[in-house]
Amino acid sequence: MVLRRHPATRVVNLDKLTYAGNLDNLHDVQDNPRYEFILGDIRDKALVRRVFARVQGVVHFAAETHVDRSIYDAGEFVLSNVHGTYTLLDALRAFPAVEFFIHVSTDEVYGSRTGRAALDAARELIQFVPDRPGHDRRYAMDSGLIRALGWEPETPFAEGLKKTVRWYASNRSWWRKVRTRSL
């Protein structure tokens, strides 16, 4: 979407491709000359600094967030969320030409807010499963901060949720591959 809406923009994607990473998600942009994928870890100080030396801004989506995974191996979550974010912020101080740094994360990292309206809107699409350690009882969403920056959703929430469920139902081979790899 960024590449389509901003024809002068280049995107550099640094990703370790852990349990949540999937190169299949990038097929729409992989051949775009303004897109570059770098396989790497945000904890790699030298690599991060090489990337920061040539970018205008950073959007950090790299938080580890799956609660049940954190119960079984909290160390990776601390290393990625704390040390990885520190490495990025340290590079930001070293490269004042980087004009912006946006950290996008979830309630597991930032804390929760009331998500009752979202749950009510989605109730007809939810299939409950047996509980597991760390299973969230609810999810919270608050788009206030990003809306303050001028963002508005293109699709109403309930419609987007239905489209998402339909997409997953129609793309079983994609999510089965992801699920198998993450087990």
Buried (B, 14 or more C-beta within 10 A) or exposed (E): EEBEEEEEEBBBBBBBEBBBBBEEEBEEBEEEEBBBBEEBBBBBBEBBBBBBEEBEEBEBEBBBBBBEBBEEEEEBBEBBBEEBBEBBBEBBEEBEEBEEBEBEBBBBBBEBEEBEEBBEBBEEEEEEEEEEEEEEEEEBBBEEEEEEEEEEEEEEBBEEBBEEBEEEEEEEEBEEEBEEEEE
